[in-house]
Amino acid sequence: MFEFLATIFNNFLYYPLFNFLILIYNYLPGHDFGLAIIILTIIIRIVLYPISVKALNSQKAIQKIQPQLKEIQEKYKNDKENQTKEILNLYKREKINPFGGLFLALLQIPILIALYYVFWNGLKSEELNHLYSFISSPEQVNAIFFGLIDLSKPNLYFALLSGVVQFFQTKMLLPQNSKNKSKDYDINSVIQKQMVYIFPFITVVILLKLPSALGLYWTVSGLFSILQQHFIFKDKNKKIK
């Protein structure tokens, strides 16, 4: 069973991403591995764009109906069955998929794992044997980014930069009312505020031990998300006005 899953993972994620990265690398002037990663990251985010837009819209819609959710929870606090039924009816009336954001997160996990293996193993000469026949094999892959940073090794600056980007990306997703002081104690808003700091911290800790190529991917992907969120929320605010 494990071998079957490994074969599926390699054939549909690892090998295609690895080959696409080398293809980009081959055509870049100077064969800069960092630029190849940036281009690959942007292409991946463009492919995932329709799904991520739906996930963001779903998340903002859930935030918008929080007052109604709280009313239902208070009204049926001793009747969990009817509480669940009314919440599902509310989602249905508002045409909200509560699992939209979760689907995007789950989709990105195998991609991140595949990219981890690409950046970890892809620099080894023996991995070039996995190139497709129509892709030229370079003599070796130079992991130096702009002649300064070795992307095959961990890098403190990329880890910190990824954490900073993660901070702003997470903060943008906070509901507007959670940014204002309120007399009502809302455990959800407290958790959301904590996540603004916890997620970046976890990101930095993880990337401190991984090849900085993954940190570069994380940073570029996060910047793409910030721009995407900015324009989506901007359009929504215009429609509301």
N, C-alpha and C positions, 0 to 999 in steps of 0.2 A: 504493500500500500504506500509506504514511504517513498519507494523508488518511483512508483507511478506519479505521485505528486511532485517529486523532484524533476521528473521528465517534463511534466506539464509546465512547471515553473520555468525551467531552463528554455524550453522551446517557445513559450509564448511571452516570456518577460525578459529573462536574463540575456539570452542570445540576441533577440531583436534590439534591445536597448544597447547592448555592447557593440553590435555591428553598426547601428545607426550612429553611435558616438564616434567610432573609428572612421566611418564614412565622412562625417563632418570634419573630423581631425585631418583627414587626408586632403580635403579641399581647401582648408584654411591656409592663407599665406603665413609662413613661419611655423605652421603646425603647432599652434598654441593650444595645449590641452584645456586650459581654463576657459578660453573662448568657446571651445567645442562644448564644454559643459554648460556654459551660459546659453548657447543656442539650443542645445538639447532641452534644457529646462524650460525655456520659453515655448518651444514646440509642444512639450508635454502639457504645459499649462493651457495652451490654446486648445489642444485636443480635449482637455477636461473642462474647458470654459463653460459649455452649456450645463453640465452637471453642477459645477460650483455655483453658477448663477441661481439655479433652482434651490440649492442648499442654503444660500444666503437669503434668498427671498422667503424660504420656509422659516428660517431662524428669526428673521425680523418680524414675520407675521405672527409667530408664537409670542414674541416679546410684546407685540401690539395688543394681544388678547389676554395678557397676564391679569388685568383687573377682573375680567369675566371668569377666568380660571379660578381666581381666588374666591370669587363669590360662590361658585359651584362647590369648591372645596369646603367653604364655611357652611353652606346650606346643607350639604350631604356629608358632613364630617363623621356622622355615626352610621352612615349607609354607604359603604364602599362600592357596592354593586351599582347603585343608582349614580353615584359620583362618577364612576368610570364610564357609565353609559352616557351621562350628560356631557362629559368632557369629549368623548368620541363624537357625539352629535355636534358639539361646537366646532371641532376640527372639520367635520363634514360640511357644515354650513359655511364656514370660512374658506373651504377648499384648501386646507393645510395638510401637508404630509409631515407628521411629527418626526419621522425617521429620515427626512431628506438630508439633513446635515450629517447624520450617522453614516448614511450610505457613502457620501463623499470621503469621509474619514476612513472607512473600511476599504474603499477602493484604492486610496493612496498608500495604505500599509504595504501591500505586496509590491507596489512600484518602488517605495522607499527601500524595501528589503533587496529588490533586484538591483537598484542603483548602488546600494551598499556593496554588493558583490562585484558590480561593474567597476566601482572605484577602488575596491580592495584587491580584487584578483585581476582586473582588466589590464593592469600595468605589467603583469608578468608575461614574459615572452611566450610561454607555452599556451597562454590563453588565445593568442593570435591564430591558433589552429582551429578555433571555433568560428572564424570569419567565413561568411558566405563566399561562394566561388566568384561572385561578381564584384567583390570588394578587395581592393589591393591591400596587401599586408605590408605595413611599415616595418622597417628593420627593427625599430623599437619605438615605444611611446614615451615621449619626453613629458614628464609630469610637472615641469616648471611653468608657473603662471607668470607671464610678463617678465620672465627672466629673474624673478624674485622669490616666489613662494613654491615650495615643493608640495604639490597637492596630494602626494601619496602618503604624507605624514600629517599628524595632528598639528593644528596651528591655533594658538591662543586667540589671536586677533579675529580670525574667522569665526571661532566659537562665540566670542563676545558680540561680534557684529550680528550673528544669527540670533542671539538672545535679544538684542535691542530691536531687531526687526520683528521678532516674535511678540515682544512687548506691545509695540504699536499696532500690530495686526490684531492681537487679542483685545486691546483696549478699544479699538474701533467697533468691536462687536457688542460692547456693553450697551444695554438699553439706556436711553436718555434719562429716564427717571431714576436709574440707579446711580447717576452721577450727582444727583441733588440730595441734600439732606432731608430725611423724612422722620417723623415721629414713630411711624410704624416700623417695627422690626421685621425685616424680610430676610429670612435665611438664604433664599435664592440669590438675592443681590449681594449678600456678604460673600457667598461662595464664588460668585462671578468676579467680584473684585479681587479675591484672593488668587483666582486663576490667572489674573493679569500679571501677577508676579511669580506664581509657581511655574507656569508653562515656560517662560523665558529661562528661569533658573534650571529647570530640568533639561531644556534644550542645550544650554551651555555645558552642563555636566556631561551629557551624552557625547556631544561633539568634541569635547576635550580629549577623548580617547579614540576618536575615529579619524580616518583620512580627511584632511581639510577640503578635499574635493566634495565631500558630502556637505560640509559647511557652506561651501560656495553655492551648491545646489539649493540648500535650505534658505540662504540669504536671497538669492535671485527669485526663488519661488515665493518667498514671503513678500518681497517688494512688488511682485506681480499681483499678489493677493491684495495688498494695500491699495494699489491703483485701481484694481477691479472693484473693491469695496467702496472706494471713494466715488467712483462714477455711478455705481448702482444706487448707492444711498442718495447721491446728489439728484439723480433722476427721480427717485421716489419722493424726495422732499419737494421737488418742483411740481409733481403730479398732485401732491397733497394740497399745496398752495393754490 
